[in-house]
Amino acid sequence: MPNPTITSSSYAGEFAGKYLGAALLSASTLDAGAVTILPNIKYKAAMKVGVMSNLVRSADCDFDSTTSGLTLTEKVLTPTELQVNLQICKKELHADWEAAQMGFSAFDQLPPLFSDYVISRVAAEVANATETSIWSGAAGEGSFDGYLTTCLNDSGVNDITAEAITSSNVIAQMGAVVDSAVTNAPAVLGKEDLTLYVSTNVAQAYIRALGGFASNIGAAGTDNKGTQWYNGGALSFEGINIFVAKGFGSNKMLLTPKSNLFFGTGLLDDRNEVKVIDMADIDGSQNVRVVMRYTAGVQIGIGNDIVLYS
């Protein structure tokens, strides 16, 4: 039996890297450069983590390396292979797509730009799924271990048991995270890229608290503007930049330099694939199939340099 012929209106992945780049890097965390991105990982990336001990000693005339040491451990980032398989009936497109673009014949042809339209819609969903997996994902169907899962599995991470965050306690709980860093990871304080990653509800509670809802702020709030003080700009706490991690579950915070959080993908990997296939000439149906294949995953660097509130 001869191989089926794909019609000229079918998109078959010539610009797969561009579409997958948009799908993955449009996830808000990656789009903002809030973590360290490692692209083009073919299979896995090994990162060496070094800890030096007794580096400085009293001076004498000899060279003696026996008192100083370097312990190297390895963290491996292995992106997970993921895919999208979607089938759409062209009959269902009439409501969302202009009739003129579907042609005047009863036998609809896939519009020349419809492939771009479908891919952009699918890419947006991939970006949302990626954002959730980055922070809250657990290995399984359609996901990979995110930072929350990875940190919980690392004994070096400094853990704080979370409370339900409100505008009344959010400042105190953010302070508890910073206090843990003061005690357990003082070296990260003052780092230029030190970031407090917070859930959406934590950020909103903080904004409300600064609008006059915290016991130590005053009813008029920041700059005496009440709840009108915030206009969507950057947030900070005690000089530490705040990033709203939209993929985090409620009542979560993570404090660490962004250079200590890694996201890996194989955007230029040969396994990446984007296709939009009109099935009319293959099986006589009115279906359109969308196929995406890509890889994504995360890893942390030094667990001791992380405070996790969860």
Secondary structure per residue as TSV (DSSP state, phi and psi in degrees):
chain	resnum	aa	ss	phi	psi
A	1	M	-	360.0	128.6
A	2	P	-	-68.0	154.9
A	3	N	-	-67.8	145.3
A	4	P	-	-66.8	149.0
A	5	T	-	-97.8	124.5
A	6	I	-	-83.4	129.9
A	7	T	-	-65.7	159.8
A	8	S	T	-66.1	-16.2
A	9	S	T	-85.2	0.3
A	10	S	-	-88.8	132.7
A	11	Y	B	-89.8	130.3
A	12	A	-	-127.6	35.5
A	13	G	S	88.6	17.9
A	14	E	T	-61.6	-35.0
A	15	F	T	-110.1	37.5
A	16	A	H	-57.3	-42.0
A	17	G	H	-60.2	-39.1
A	18	K	H	-67.6	-45.4
A	19	Y	H	-66.8	-41.8
A	20	L	H	-69.6	-34.2
A	21	G	H	-61.0	-42.0
A	22	A	H	-66.0	-41.0
A	23	A	H	-64.7	-44.1
A	24	L	H	-81.4	-48.1
A	25	L	H	-79.9	-3.3
A	26	S	T	-87.8	-4.5
A	27	A	S	-60.1	133.8
A	28	S	H	-57.2	-37.5
A	29	T	H	-62.9	-43.1
A	30	L	H	-76.8	-38.7
A	31	D	H	-61.2	-34.6
A	32	A	T	-85.6	-3.9
A	33	G	T	63.6	34.5
A	34	A	-	-79.5	-10.5
A	35	V	S	-135.3	172.9
A	36	T	E	-85.6	123.5
A	37	I	E	-100.2	128.2
A	38	L	E	-113.6	97.0
A	39	P	-	-85.7	167.8
A	40	N	-	62.9	37.2
A	41	I	-	-82.5	115.3
A	42	K	S	-68.8	-46.1
A	43	Y	S	-134.5	-59.8
A	44	K	-	-153.3	158.1
A	45	A	E	-122.3	128.6
A	46	A	E	-100.4	130.0
A	47	M	E	-117.1	127.4
A	48	K	E	-86.6	129.9
A	49	V	E	-113.7	117.1
A	50	G	E	-109.0	137.3
A	51	V	E	-125.8	119.1
A	52	M	E	-95.2	147.1
A	53	S	E	-133.3	144.9
A	54	N	S	49.6	46.1
A	55	L	-	-71.5	-38.7
A	56	V	-	-102.0	131.4
A	57	R	-	-135.8	166.6
A	58	S	-	-66.1	143.0
A	59	A	-	-75.1	142.5
A	60	D	-	-150.7	-167.6
A	61	C	S	-88.5	-5.3
A	62	D	S	-104.6	160.9
A	63	F	-	-103.1	117.5
A	64	D	-	-136.4	106.0
A	65	S	-	-94.6	2.3
A	66	T	S	-73.0	-22.5
A	67	T	S	-88.3	-17.6
A	68	S	-	-103.7	150.5
A	69	G	E	-147.8	156.8
A	70	L	E	-129.7	117.2
A	71	T	E	-104.5	120.8
A	72	L	E	-106.3	129.5
A	73	T	E	-120.9	166.2
A	74	E	E	-123.9	131.6
A	75	K	E	-111.2	132.1
A	76	V	E	-112.9	129.2
A	77	L	E	-106.5	112.2
A	78	T	-	-116.2	101.2
A	79	P	-	-60.2	141.7
A	80	T	E	-87.1	138.2
A	81	E	E	-78.5	128.0
A	82	L	E	-130.9	161.7
A	83	Q	E	-152.0	160.6
A	84	V	E	-122.3	126.7
A	85	N	E	-125.3	108.8
A	86	L	E	-128.5	135.5
A	87	Q	E	-121.9	129.1
A	88	I	E	-124.6	137.1
A	89	C	E	-86.3	130.4
A	90	K	G	-63.4	-25.0
A	91	K	G	-60.0	-32.4
A	92	E	G	-78.0	-5.6
A	93	L	G	-87.5	-15.7
A	94	H	T	-57.7	-36.8
A	95	A	T	-69.6	-30.7
A	96	D	T	-104.2	-8.5
A	97	W	S	-127.3	134.9
A	98	E	-	-60.0	139.2
A	99	A	G	-60.3	-32.9
A	100	A	G	-63.9	-33.8
A	101	Q	G	-75.7	-17.2
A	102	M	G	-87.5	-6.1
A	103	G	-	87.8	164.2
A	104	F	S	-92.4	-9.4
A	105	S	S	-80.2	156.0
A	106	A	S	-69.7	-18.1
A	107	F	S	-95.6	95.9
A	108	D	-	-68.6	138.1
A	109	Q	-	-107.3	146.4
A	110	L	-	-64.3	121.8
A	111	P	-	-59.3	146.0
A	112	P	T	-54.7	-36.4
A	113	L	T	-98.1	1.6
A	114	F	H	-65.9	-33.8
A	115	S	H	-59.4	-41.9
A	116	D	H	-64.5	-40.4
A	117	Y	H	-62.0	-47.5
A	118	V	H	-64.6	-45.5
A	119	I	H	-62.9	-39.1
A	120	S	H	-64.7	-38.4
A	121	R	H	-66.6	-44.2
A	122	V	H	-65.5	-39.7
A	123	A	H	-61.0	-37.7
A	124	A	H	-63.5	-40.0
A	125	E	H	-68.7	-37.0
A	126	V	H	-63.4	-41.3
A	127	A	H	-61.5	-42.4
A	128	N	H	-63.1	-44.8
A	129	A	H	-64.0	-38.3
A	130	T	H	-65.2	-43.1
A	131	E	H	-59.8	-42.6
A	132	T	H	-65.9	-43.5
A	133	S	H	-65.2	-37.0
A	134	I	H	-55.4	-41.3
A	135	W	H	-99.9	-42.5
A	136	S	H	-117.6	2.0
A	137	G	-	-67.1	151.6
A	138	A	-	-132.2	139.7
A	139	A	S	-52.6	131.9
A	140	G	B	162.1	-163.8
A	141	E	T	-59.0	118.8
A	142	G	T	70.0	20.4
A	143	S	B	-149.2	177.6
A	144	F	-	-145.7	163.9
A	145	D	-	-63.2	119.5
A	146	G	-	-88.6	-173.6
A	147	Y	H	-62.8	-37.7
A	148	L	H	-60.6	-51.1
A	149	T	H	-63.1	-43.7
A	150	T	H	-63.1	-41.9
A	151	C	H	-67.5	-40.2
A	152	L	H	-64.7	-25.3
A	153	N	T	-90.5	-0.4
A	154	D	-	-107.6	115.0
A	155	S	T	-67.9	-16.8
A	156	G	T	-79.9	-17.9
A	157	V	S	-69.5	138.9
A	158	N	E	-85.5	111.2
A	159	D	E	-98.0	141.7
A	160	I	E	-127.3	130.9
A	161	T	-	-74.0	128.4
A	162	A	-	-78.4	153.6
A	163	E	-	-113.5	166.1
A	164	A	-	-70.2	119.4
A	165	I	-	-81.2	132.8
A	166	T	-	-132.9	172.8
A	167	S	T	-66.2	-19.4
A	168	S	T	-81.2	-30.1
A	169	N	T	-115.1	-2.5
A	170	V	H	-63.1	-38.8
A	171	I	H	-66.6	-41.3
A	172	A	H	-64.7	-38.9
A	173	Q	H	-73.0	-36.5
A	174	M	H	-62.3	-39.5
A	175	G	H	-62.4	-36.1
A	176	A	H	-64.0	-36.2
A	177	V	H	-65.5	-46.2
A	178	V	H	-65.1	-40.5
A	179	D	H	-60.5	-37.0
A	180	S	H	-63.7	-39.2
A	181	A	H	-65.7	-39.6
A	182	V	H	-57.8	-40.5
A	183	T	H	-81.7	-44.3
A	184	N	H	-105.5	-22.2
A	185	A	-	-143.3	55.8
A	186	P	G	-61.5	-23.7
A	187	A	G	-65.4	-23.7
A	188	V	G	-79.7	-21.7
A	189	L	T	-68.1	132.2
A	190	G	T	90.7	-8.4
A	191	K	-	-63.1	136.8
A	192	E	T	-60.9	-33.2
A	193	D	T	-100.9	14.0
A	194	L	E	-60.8	130.7
A	195	T	E	-136.3	140.3
A	196	L	E	-102.5	106.6
A	197	Y	E	-88.2	127.5
A	198	V	E	-132.4	154.6
A	199	S	-	-67.1	162.0
A	200	T	H	-59.7	-41.1
A	201	N	H	-69.7	-30.4
A	202	V	H	-68.2	-44.2
A	203	A	H	-61.4	-43.2
A	204	Q	H	-66.6	-38.0
A	205	A	H	-64.8	-38.0
A	206	Y	H	-65.8	-42.7
A	207	I	H	-61.4	-43.0
A	208	R	H	-67.1	-39.1
A	209	A	I	-60.4	-43.5
A	210	L	I	-73.3	-10.6
A	211	G	I	-87.4	4.1
A	212	G	I	116.8	8.5
A	213	F	I	-99.7	1.2
A	214	A	S	-97.7	146.7
A	215	S	T	-63.1	-25.6
A	216	N	T	-104.7	12.7
A	217	I	T	-100.2	-40.8
A	218	G	-	102.3	145.6
A	219	A	T	-61.5	-25.5
A	220	A	T	-83.3	-11.5
A	221	G	-	71.9	-171.0
A	222	T	G	-59.1	131.2
A	223	D	G	54.3	23.8
A	224	N	G	58.3	31.2
A	225	K	-	-104.6	-0.6
A	226	G	G	58.8	-142.4
A	227	T	G	-73.9	-2.1
A	228	Q	G	-89.7	3.6
A	229	W	S	-68.3	-30.2
A	230	Y	-	-98.4	129.9
A	231	N	-	-122.9	25.3
A	232	G	S	91.8	8.7
A	233	G	-	-79.8	-167.4
A	234	A	-	-71.9	150.2
A	235	L	E	-114.4	150.4
A	236	S	E	-147.3	160.9
A	237	F	E	-138.4	117.6
A	238	E	T	51.3	40.7
A	239	G	T	81.9	2.5
A	240	I	E	-101.6	128.6
A	241	N	E	-64.6	139.5
A	242	I	E	-105.6	133.9
A	243	F	E	-121.0	129.4
A	244	V	E	-84.4	109.2
A	245	A	-	-88.7	97.2
A	246	K	T	-66.6	-19.4
A	247	G	T	-87.6	-5.4
A	248	F	S	-73.6	144.4
A	249	G	-	-71.1	174.0
A	250	S	T	-64.1	150.5
A	251	N	T	61.3	42.7
A	252	K	-	-122.9	143.7
A	253	M	E	-144.5	150.8
A	254	L	E	-145.6	126.4
A	255	L	E	-115.8	121.9
A	256	T	E	-173.4	160.0
A	257	P	E	-65.2	143.8
A	258	K	G	-65.5	-21.7
A	259	S	G	-71.4	-3.8
A	260	N	G	-101.0	-0.9
A	261	L	E	-117.9	131.2
A	262	F	E	-124.2	140.6
A	263	F	E	-122.9	130.8
A	264	G	E	-122.6	144.2
A	265	T	E	-151.4	163.6
A	266	G	-	-114.8	60.0
A	267	L	T	-55.7	-33.3
A	268	L	T	-102.3	12.7
A	269	D	-	-66.8	145.2
A	270	D	T	-63.1	-19.7
A	271	R	T	-78.6	-13.6
A	272	N	-	-68.2	139.5
A	273	E	E	-154.6	135.2
A	274	V	E	-132.9	126.0
A	275	K	E	-140.9	140.8
A	276	V	E	-122.4	116.6
A	277	I	E	-119.2	122.0
A	278	D	E	-81.2	118.1
A	279	M	-	-85.1	0.9
A	280	A	H	-57.0	-45.0
A	281	D	H	-86.1	-0.6
A	282	I	H	-100.4	-49.5
A	283	D	H	-129.4	8.5
A	284	G	S	76.7	5.4
A	285	S	-	-87.2	174.5
A	286	Q	S	-102.8	26.6
A	287	N	E	-91.8	151.0
A	288	V	E	-122.0	130.0
A	289	R	E	-109.3	138.9
A	290	V	E	-118.7	128.2
A	291	V	E	-126.5	128.9
A	292	M	E	-131.6	139.8
A	293	R	E	-135.9	133.4
A	294	Y	E	-159.4	176.2
A	295	T	E	-130.9	149.5
A	296	A	E	-160.4	149.9
A	297	G	E	-174.4	166.2
A	298	V	E	-131.1	164.5
A	299	Q	E	-157.3	153.0
A	300	I	E	-104.1	159.5
A	301	G	S	-89.2	-95.2
A	302	I	-	-96.0	114.7
A	303	G	G	-63.4	-34.9
A	304	N	G	-65.2	-17.2
A	305	D	G	-93.2	15.7
A	306	I	-	-122.7	136.1
A	307	V	E	-113.0	123.1
A	308	L	E	-113.9	124.5
A	309	Y	E	-108.0	105.9
A	310	S	-	-155.0	360.0
